[in-house]
Amino acid sequence: MRGQLKVAMSRAKYAAMGAAVGAAVGGAISRNAASTGGGVGALVGAIVGEKRASAVELADKIKERT
C-alpha cells in the first residue's frame, strides 16, 4: 500500500510540474496553445513520475538484497 501511495504522489508531483512548464511554453504562443501545452505537459510529467518512482523502488529492492 505504501508503495502505491509513493508512486501516486510521484506521478502527481511530476504531472503538476509538467503542466506548469507546458502551459508556460504554450502561453508564449497563444491562449489555446497554453491549454494544450498544459495538458500535454501533465501527461508527460505523469509518465516521468511513474517511471521514476518505479526505478527508485527497484533500486531500493536491489540495495536490500546486498
Secondary structure, 3 states (H helix, E strand, C coil): CHHHHHHHHHHHHHHHHHHHHHHHHHHCCCHHHHHHHHHHHHHHHHHHHHHHHHHHHHHHHHHHHC
